[in-house]
Amino acid sequence: MSTKRWFLWLGLILIFSLILSACAGTQAEEQEQFVCPEPEPRLEVASKELNLFVWTEYIPTEWKTCFEQVYGVRINHDEYSSNEEMYAKLAAGGTNYDLVQPTDYFVGLMIQQEMLQKLDKSKLFILDTLDPNYMNLKFDPGNEYTIPYQAGTDAIIYNADKVANPPASFADLWRPEYAGRMVFLDDPRIIIGMTLLTLGYDVNTTDPAQLEEAKVKLMELIPNVKLFDSDSPKTALIAGDVDLGIVWTGEAVLAKRENPAFVFVYPTEGAILWQDNWALLANAPHPDAAYAWLNYTMQGNLFWLMLRDFPYINPSRAALEYARVNQADLYNEYINSDITNVPQDVIERGHRITDVGEATPLYDRIWTEVKGGE
């Protein structure tokens, strides 16, 4: 190698090293700037670890760092991409977890299967800080087994710079011009549900004939979907790999932060409403650490981080008040957005998925067949 080329390579290596060092310094500085608050109150915890089984990309990093620092409890953190995946792993014997995050329509099933234990509310000091609108819902009257974590909607997103004829309904997604340009959540109840809505049927129907009709219609659409992604559907949107699709609330907000051209549309058939919840598993090995985690991470001075990292509908009045006073930009983004601050008429026209009981295997079979092209 010539001396000139050697110096060129050396220069490039030095520049790359400086960039990496600057990035690492920035990350370290951000971590140093966050001061872990004290627990309010501090609970007695004998356990040395806590096992979480949670949705992908759903826990701020500072929570784990602070909890381990404050309580001296190691966090073991596994993730899942769908309720079905979570349920299957637990049903197969994955019982060493303490806390899970089932969506509303899975809570009843897990209660019936005796997978969850009733909460000891005398150990939950954050209950009064939660918005009553997200408490005492039909899937868990009295919040005997769950407390709300995050809520949201499933609706349509599109890039206004690339989609000349934007969709206004779920039914519009069957337009040939959208073929190969869409990302969908990899979730059978959401995608089968929105198909049922386009046919004028109940999103929770158990009628085999209606479900068969939905299957036939959905099989026409599936080949037009470029990607199914429940982990991070915003990634393909931001990268420009797709131009529109069906995503969750928080993914839409994060995509819009990267590119203001993204528009979130509540379909004319009505959006699908949902709520994720914390639940304590029946055989949780570390319940003391679990209660400490719930109280600590849901304090207003920690739970506000969800507005930054995972901006869904936040059920914590304490978190919103903390953000209003201390994180005005995040609070204003949240409160002024019709994605997170959902209009009342959207809620009233929305559809909440519920447990369909004995029809569940039918939904599973339809999903397997349409995705497999059968």
N, C-alpha and C positions, 0 to 999 in steps of 0.2 A: 504494500500500500504506500502511495506517495505521501511525502510529508504534508502536502497541502490537503489531501483527502483525510489524513489522520487528524489534522487540526480541525477540519470541518466536522468530523464525527465527534471529536471531543467537545466542540462547541455545542453541538446538538444535545449531547448527553448532559452537559452542564445546564443548558436551558431547561431541559425536561426535568432535571433534578430540582431546579429552582421552583418550577411550576408545582411539582408534587409537594415540595416543602411549604410553599405558600398555602396550598389547599389544606394540608394537614394542620398548619398553624391556624388557619381560619376556623376549621372544625374544632380544634382544641380550645380556641378562644371562645367559641360559641358555647361549648360545654362548660368552660370555666365560668362564664357569665351567668349560667343558671344556678341559682342557689336553692338547694332542696329545702322545702319548708318542713317545719315540724308537724308531726301527726296531731290532729285535733279531734279527740284525745289520743294519746299513745296507749295502745292495748298491750296486754301481756301476751307474749308469743314465745312458746317453747320450741316450736318446729324450726328446723334449720333450712327448709326448702319449701317451695311452693310450685305446683305444677299447673300451668295454664294451657288450655287447648282452645285457641281463639281463631277468629277469621284472619285471613292473610292481610297484611298491612293495616293493622287496626289498633296498635298499641304504641304510643309515643315512647321513644327511647328513654327519655328522662324518668319515666315512671319506674322502669326496671332499675335504672341506676340509683335513683333516690330510695326506692324501697329496700334495695340490698344494703345501701349505706346506712339508712336510718334504723332498720330492723335487724340487720345482719342475717337476712334470709336470702338464700340463693333462688333466683327465678329460673325455672325450666319452662321453655316456651315453645310449644308446637303449634302449627297452623293448619287450617283446612280451607278449602275453596267453596264448599257448599254444605248446607245442612245435611244432605244425604251422606256426604263423605264423613262428616263428624259422627252422625248416628251409626253408620256402618262400623266405624272403628270402635266406638264404645260398645256396640252390641257384640262385637267379636272378641271382647275381653280387654279393651284398652281402658282399664278401670283405675289406673294409677293417677289420673288427673284429679285436680281439686275443683277448678272453675272452668265453665264453658260458656259460650255465648249463643244460645239457640235463638233463631228468629221466631217471632210470635207463633206461627202455625205449627212449629215443631215442639213447642213447650208442652201442649196437651198430650202429644204422643209420648214424650219422655216421662211425663207424670204417670201416665197409664202403665208404662213399662217399668215403673218404680226406679227410674234412673236418677231422679232428683230427690233431695231431701228438703223438708220445709226449713225456711230461714228462721233463725232466732233473731227477731227484730230488736230485742234488747241489746244486741251487739252491733246494730246498724245505726250509727249516729248521723248519717247523711240523708235519712229518709225525708226529713222536713225540708231539705234543700232541693228536692226533685219536683218538677212541674206536675201538678195533679192531672194534667191532660194526658200524661203518659203512664199513669198509675191506674190500678184497678180495672184493667181491660178484660175483655171477655175470655181471653186465653188463659188468664191467671187472676181470677177474682180475689181481691184483697191482697194481691202480691204475696201469696203464701210461699211461692217457690222462686220468684224472680224479682229483680229490680231492673228498670230500664237502663240501657247503655247508650244507644243511639237509635234514631229513627230516620225515615227517609221515604223517597218515592222511587219507583222504576218508571222511567219515561224515555223520551227520544232526545238525542243530541245530534246536531249536525253542524258542519263547518259552513258558515254563510258565504265564505270566499270561494267555495268549491261546489256547493249544491245550489244550482240555479232555481230549481223547483222544489222547495223544501217541503217535507212531510208535515201534515197537521194531525194525522191519526195513525194508529197502529196499522190500519188497513193500507195506508199509503206505502208501507214498507215493501209491499209486493210489486211495486212499480219496476218494470224491467230496467230502467235507467240506473237503479241502485245496485244492480247485480255486481258482486265482487267488491263492493265498496263499504260493506257494513261489518261492524263488530257487535256481537250479542253477548249478553251474560250467559254463562254456561249453567243455566238453572232451569230445570224442567217445569217447575210450577209457574215461574215468571213467563217463560216463552210459550208454553202451552196455554197459560192463562190469558195472555194478550191475544192469542189466536182465537180463543173462545169468545173474547170480547168483540172481536171483529165480526163474529157470526151472530152476535146478539145474545150469547149465552152467559150464564153465571160463571165467574172465574173459578168457582169451587164446585162446578157440576160433578155429579157422580153418574150421570146418565151415559151408558155405554154408546148409544147412538150419537149423542152430541160429541162425545170424545172421539169417536171414529171419524166424524165429519171434520173435527179440528185436526186430526192426524193427517187426513188427506190434504187439507189446505196447507198445513205446515210443511208437508213434504214438497210442496211447490216452492216454498220460500227457502228452505234450508240450503239448497245448492247456491243460492245467491249470497249467502253469508260467508265472508272471507275468513272470519275468526270468531271463535267462542272463547271468551276470557272472563273469568270471575275474579282473577287475582288482581289485574291492573288493566282494565279495558281502556283507560285513558292513554296508556302508553302508545298504542297503535294510532289513536286519534292525533295525539300530539306529534308523532313522528310523520304523519301524513300517509300512513299505510292504508288507512280507511278514512272515510269522510263523514260517516254517520252511524247511528246504531242505537241500541238500548243499553243504558247504563244506570248505575246508582247515583243518587244525589251528590255524594262527596266526590265521586269521580268526575262528575260534570263540573263542579266548582274548581277542582284542581286543573282540569283541562282548560277551563276558561281563564285561569290565572296565567297559564302559559300562552294562550292565544285567545284574545277577546272575541275572535270571530265565531267561537263556538256558541251555539244557541241551544237552550234546553226547552223542549216543547212538551207541554202537558197534552196528551192526545185527546181527541174529542170523545173517545170511548171512556175516558177516565183513567187516571194514572193508577198504578198499583202501589198501595201503601204498606209499609212494613215497620217493624220495630225489633231491634236486636236487644238481648237482655243478658245480664249476668245470672248464672244459676250455679248452685253448689251441688256437685254430684253426690249421690247417695252414699258412696263408699269413699268419699274424699279423705285422703290420709292426713291432710294438714288443715283442718277447719279453722284453727286459731289464726294461722297465717292468712287464710282466705278472707276472714272477716277484717283482719288488719289491712289487707290489700284493698278491699272494697271501700273501706272508710277513708283510707289515705289517698288513693288515686282519684276518688270522686270528690275530694275537697275542691272548692272553687279555685284555689291557687295552684292546683295541678290539673284539674279536669279542663281548664280553659285551653290546654295544649291541643285538645281535639279540634278546636277551631283553626288552629294553625296547620296541623298535620292531616286530619281526617274530617273535613268540614261537612258533616252530615247535620241532621237536625238534633240539636243538643238539648237534652231534657233537664239539664242542671241549671236551676235559676242562680245558684251560687257561682257557677262558672261564667255565666253570661254577665252577672254583675261585676265579677272580678275583671273580666275583659273590658267591660264598659269603662271602668275606672283606670285600668292599667294597660290595656291593649286596644286602644281606640280604633286603630285601623282594622284589626281583625273583627272587632265587634261591629263596626259600621258595615264592613263587607257582608257579614252574616245577616244583620238585621235589615239591610237594604236590598238583599237579594231575594227574588221570588223563588229561587231554588232551595234555599235553606229556610227562609221565612215564607213558608208555603201559603198562598192565598186561601182563604176560607172556602171559597167555592170549589177549589181543586180538591180540598179534603172532603167536602160534601159529595162530590161526584166520584171520589176515588173508590177503589176496591181493595179490601183486605183479604189476603189469602188465609184460609183456615185449614185445619186438618180434615182430610177427606176420608179418613177411616179406612174401610175395606176397599175403597177405590184406589188407594195409594199404589198397589202393584200395577194397576192399569195405567196410571200416569207414568210409572217407571218404564213399563213395557213400550208405551208409545214413544217416550223419549229415546229409548234405545233403538227403536225401529226407525224413527225419522232421522236420527243422526247417522245411523248405519245405512240409510238408503233402502231399507227393506219395504 
